[in-house]
Amino acid sequence: VAVRDPNPNVSGRGVAALRKAGIQVKAGLLEAEARELNKAYFKFHRTGLPYVCTKWAMTLDGKIATHTGDSRWISGEASRKWLHGFRDEFQAILVGANTALRDDPGMRGARRRPIRIVLDSNARVPIGAQVVKTARDQRTILAVGAGAPDDKVRLLRRAGVEVIQLEAVDMRVLFEELARAGIIKILVEGGGEVHASVLADHLADEACVFMAPKIIGGADAKTPVEGPGLARMSEALHLGDVAMERIGDDVLVRGRITGSS
């Protein structure tokens, strides 16, 4: 046995039953590898939260879009192909309303159609958006605040969108609700404000960043993590187990975020 099941409802029962039947059982074989393969499951049973990876593509000067909002394309074709395969590892992809409005993304993997989650406090996503029009073919969840217009919420539900209505779109509360619904591995592809919310609340476990050999400049150009930011360099989030890979002309940096939930 590699590792005991962390689910308190079953933990240890299988091993006990085998031993009772006279079968010799040893635990710990390839335990680290098993924990890595099942990291989302282990985190859920430890914290009640999903495993979260934040992903973005940026230029060498740290921009995810020009000052006009244009972002197609920062990363190269090879990186985008890699990302489609990476999406297949996740149950769901999460974006913010601004990303949904600006890019009208389909959010598909190479082989799978992950659940799409859109943070949209005021239900601004139009009925004609891709995520709404295809909601019956690819499960789509819209997280809205208490002030979202009732008539728009009804239209979205009629179109097949699942609407989660919260007093305020609090990321921890939303993630807890999603995890209780069985969504325990999420890829966050939001804009700077979404990434800031996830990182500031220590809800992200991993970062996956594409750096393209491009420079666009602009004080008003969007950056990958916005919000108020941290006051001191000593408070900065750190990545551990860092891996770097060249994909086409881009550089992919991946690592575990220390100090997450």
C-alpha positions as CSV (number, residue, x, y, z in Angstrom):
1,V,0.0,0.0,0.0
2,A,1.4,3.4,-1.0
3,V,-0.5,5.6,1.5
4,R,-3.6,5.4,3.7
5,D,-6.7,7.0,2.4
6,P,-7.1,10.4,4.2
7,N,-10.9,10.1,4.0
8,P,-11.9,9.6,7.7
9,N,-14.9,7.4,6.6
10,V,-12.6,4.8,5.1
11,S,-9.1,5.4,6.4
12,G,-7.4,2.2,7.5
13,R,-10.4,-0.1,7.0
14,G,-9.1,-1.7,3.8
15,V,-5.7,-2.5,5.5
16,A,-7.5,-3.8,8.5
17,A,-9.7,-6.1,6.4
18,L,-6.8,-7.4,4.5
19,R,-4.8,-8.2,7.7
20,K,-7.8,-9.8,9.3
21,A,-8.0,-12.1,6.2
22,G,-4.4,-13.1,6.9
23,I,-2.8,-11.0,4.2
24,Q,0.5,-9.4,5.0
25,V,0.3,-5.6,4.3
26,K,3.1,-3.1,4.1
27,A,2.5,0.6,3.8
28,G,4.6,3.4,2.4
29,L,5.7,2.0,-1.0
30,L,6.2,5.0,-3.3
31,E,4.3,7.1,-0.8
32,A,5.7,10.5,-2.1
33,E,4.7,9.6,-5.7
34,A,1.2,8.5,-4.6
35,R,0.7,11.8,-2.7
36,E,1.7,13.7,-5.7
37,L,-0.7,11.8,-8.0
38,N,-3.5,12.4,-5.6
39,K,-2.6,15.9,-4.3
40,A,-6.0,17.4,-4.9
41,Y,-7.8,14.5,-3.0
42,F,-5.4,14.8,-0.1
43,K,-5.7,18.6,0.1
44,F,-9.5,18.4,0.1
45,H,-9.6,15.9,3.0
46,R,-7.0,18.0,4.9
47,T,-8.6,21.5,4.4
48,G,-12.0,21.2,2.7
49,L,-10.6,23.2,-0.2
50,P,-9.7,22.3,-3.8
51,Y,-6.1,22.1,-5.2
52,V,-5.6,25.3,-7.2
53,C,-3.0,26.2,-9.8
54,T,-2.8,29.8,-11.1
55,K,-1.7,30.2,-14.7
56,W,-0.8,33.2,-16.8
57,A,1.3,34.2,-19.8
58,M,3.3,37.4,-19.7
59,T,5.9,39.4,-21.6
60,L,9.4,39.9,-20.3
61,D,8.3,43.2,-18.8
62,G,5.6,41.5,-16.8
63,K,2.5,42.4,-18.8
64,I,-0.5,40.2,-19.7
65,A,-2.1,42.7,-22.1
66,T,-1.4,46.0,-23.7
67,H,-2.8,49.3,-22.3
68,T,-5.7,48.8,-24.7
69,G,-6.5,45.3,-23.4
70,D,-5.1,43.4,-26.4
71,S,-3.6,40.0,-25.3
72,R,-3.7,37.8,-28.4
73,W,-1.3,36.4,-28.5
74,I,1.4,36.8,-25.8
75,S,2.6,33.2,-25.7
76,G,3.5,31.2,-28.9
77,E,1.5,28.5,-30.6
78,A,3.6,25.7,-29.0
79,S,2.8,27.1,-25.5
80,R,-0.9,27.3,-26.3
81,K,-0.9,23.7,-27.5
82,W,0.9,22.6,-24.3
83,L,-1.7,24.5,-22.2
84,H,-4.6,22.6,-23.9
85,G,-3.0,19.4,-22.7
86,F,-2.4,20.8,-19.2
87,R,-6.1,21.7,-18.9
88,D,-7.0,18.1,-19.2
89,E,-5.4,17.5,-15.7
90,F,-8.1,19.7,-14.1
91,Q,-11.7,19.3,-13.3
92,A,-12.5,23.0,-13.8
93,I,-11.1,26.2,-15.2
94,L,-11.9,29.5,-13.5
95,V,-11.8,33.0,-15.0
96,G,-13.1,36.4,-14.0
97,A,-15.9,38.4,-15.7
98,N,-13.4,40.7,-17.4
99,T,-11.7,37.8,-19.1
100,A,-15.0,36.3,-20.2
101,L,-16.2,39.7,-21.5
102,R,-12.9,40.6,-23.3
103,D,-11.8,37.2,-24.7
104,D,-15.1,35.3,-24.9
105,P,-13.1,32.1,-24.2
106,G,-14.2,28.5,-24.9
107,M,-11.9,27.1,-22.2
108,R,-11.4,23.6,-23.6
109,G,-8.7,21.0,-23.1
110,A,-7.0,18.8,-25.7
111,R,-9.3,15.8,-25.0
112,R,-11.7,17.0,-22.2
113,R,-14.2,19.7,-21.6
114,P,-13.5,20.9,-18.1
115,I,-16.1,22.6,-16.0
116,R,-16.0,26.4,-16.6
117,I,-16.4,28.7,-13.6
118,V,-16.8,32.5,-14.1
119,L,-16.6,35.0,-11.3
120,D,-19.2,37.6,-12.2
121,S,-20.5,39.5,-9.2
122,N,-23.1,41.5,-11.2
123,A,-23.9,38.8,-13.8
124,R,-22.5,40.9,-16.6
125,V,-21.7,38.0,-19.0
126,P,-24.0,38.4,-22.0
127,I,-26.5,35.7,-23.0
128,G,-24.7,35.5,-26.4
129,A,-21.3,34.7,-24.8
130,Q,-19.7,31.4,-25.7
131,V,-19.8,30.2,-22.1
132,V,-23.5,30.7,-22.0
133,K,-24.4,29.5,-25.5
134,T,-22.5,26.2,-25.0
135,A,-23.5,25.7,-21.3
136,R,-25.6,22.6,-22.1
137,D,-22.7,21.0,-23.8
138,Q,-20.0,22.0,-21.3
139,R,-20.9,22.5,-17.7
140,T,-20.7,26.1,-16.8
141,I,-20.9,27.7,-13.3
142,L,-21.4,31.4,-12.8
143,A,-20.6,32.8,-9.3
144,V,-22.6,36.0,-8.6
145,G,-23.1,38.3,-5.7
146,A,-26.4,39.0,-3.9
147,G,-26.9,42.2,-6.0
148,A,-27.0,40.3,-9.4
149,P,-30.2,41.2,-11.3
150,D,-32.8,38.5,-10.8
151,D,-34.1,38.6,-14.4
152,K,-30.5,38.1,-15.7
153,V,-29.9,35.2,-13.3
154,R,-33.2,33.5,-14.5
155,L,-32.1,33.9,-18.2
156,L,-28.7,32.4,-17.4
157,R,-30.3,29.4,-15.7
158,R,-32.7,29.0,-18.5
159,A,-29.8,28.8,-20.9
160,G,-28.3,25.9,-18.8
161,V,-25.8,27.9,-16.7
162,E,-25.5,26.9,-13.0
163,V,-25.6,30.0,-10.9
164,I,-24.1,30.1,-7.4
165,Q,-25.3,33.2,-5.6
166,L,-23.3,34.4,-2.6
167,E,-23.6,37.4,-0.3
168,A,-20.3,38.5,-1.8
169,V,-18.0,36.6,-4.2
170,D,-15.5,35.5,-1.5
171,M,-13.0,33.2,-3.0
172,R,-12.6,31.0,0.1
173,V,-16.3,30.6,0.5
174,L,-16.7,29.8,-3.2
175,F,-13.9,27.3,-3.2
176,E,-15.4,25.6,-0.1
177,E,-18.7,25.3,-1.9
178,L,-17.1,24.0,-5.1
179,A,-15.1,21.4,-3.1
180,R,-18.3,20.2,-1.3
181,A,-19.8,19.7,-4.8
182,G,-16.8,17.4,-5.7
183,I,-14.8,20.0,-7.7
184,I,-11.4,19.6,-6.1
185,K,-8.8,20.5,-8.8
186,I,-9.1,23.9,-10.4
187,L,-6.9,25.8,-12.9
188,V,-7.3,29.6,-12.5
189,E,-6.8,31.5,-15.7
190,G,-8.2,34.8,-14.5
191,G,-6.9,38.3,-14.9
192,G,-4.8,40.2,-12.4
193,E,-7.6,40.9,-9.9
194,V,-8.6,37.2,-9.8
195,H,-5.1,36.1,-9.3
196,A,-4.6,38.7,-6.6
197,S,-7.6,37.4,-4.7
198,V,-6.5,33.8,-4.9
199,L,-2.9,34.5,-3.9
200,A,-3.7,37.1,-1.2
201,D,-6.0,34.5,0.6
202,H,-3.3,31.8,0.3
203,L,-5.7,29.6,-1.7
204,A,-3.3,28.7,-4.6
205,D,-1.0,25.7,-4.4
206,E,0.9,26.0,-7.7
207,A,1.9,28.6,-10.3
208,C,2.4,28.0,-14.0
209,V,3.8,31.0,-15.8
210,F,4.7,31.4,-19.5
211,M,7.2,34.1,-20.2
212,A,7.3,35.2,-23.9
213,P,10.3,37.1,-25.4
214,K,8.3,40.2,-26.0
215,I,8.3,43.7,-24.5
216,I,5.2,46.0,-24.7
217,G,5.7,48.5,-21.9
218,G,3.0,50.9,-20.6
219,A,2.3,52.0,-17.1
220,D,-1.4,51.2,-17.6
221,A,-0.8,47.8,-19.2
222,K,-2.3,44.9,-17.2
223,T,-0.1,42.8,-14.9
224,P,-0.7,39.2,-13.8
225,V,-1.3,39.9,-10.1
226,E,-2.9,43.2,-9.3
227,G,-4.8,44.3,-6.2
228,P,-3.0,46.4,-3.5
229,G,0.1,44.2,-3.4
230,L,2.4,43.5,-0.5
231,A,4.2,46.2,1.4
232,R,7.5,44.5,2.0
233,M,9.7,42.2,-0.1
234,S,10.0,39.9,2.9
235,E,6.2,39.2,2.6
236,A,6.5,37.9,-1.0
237,L,5.1,34.5,-1.8
238,H,7.8,32.0,-2.7
239,L,7.8,29.1,-5.2
240,G,9.4,25.8,-4.3
241,D,10.2,22.7,-6.4
242,V,10.7,25.1,-9.3
243,A,10.9,23.6,-12.8
244,M,11.8,25.5,-16.0
245,E,11.1,24.4,-19.5
246,R,11.6,26.0,-22.9
247,I,8.5,25.6,-25.1
248,G,9.1,27.1,-28.6
249,D,10.5,30.6,-27.9
250,D,8.7,30.8,-24.5
251,V,10.0,29.8,-21.1
252,L,7.6,27.9,-18.7
253,V,8.2,28.3,-15.0
254,R,6.3,26.0,-12.6
255,G,6.5,25.7,-8.8
256,R,4.7,25.1,-5.6
257,I,3.5,28.2,-3.7
258,T,4.7,27.9,-0.1
259,G,2.3,28.8,2.7
260,S,-0.9,28.0,0.9
261,S,-4.0,26.5,2.7
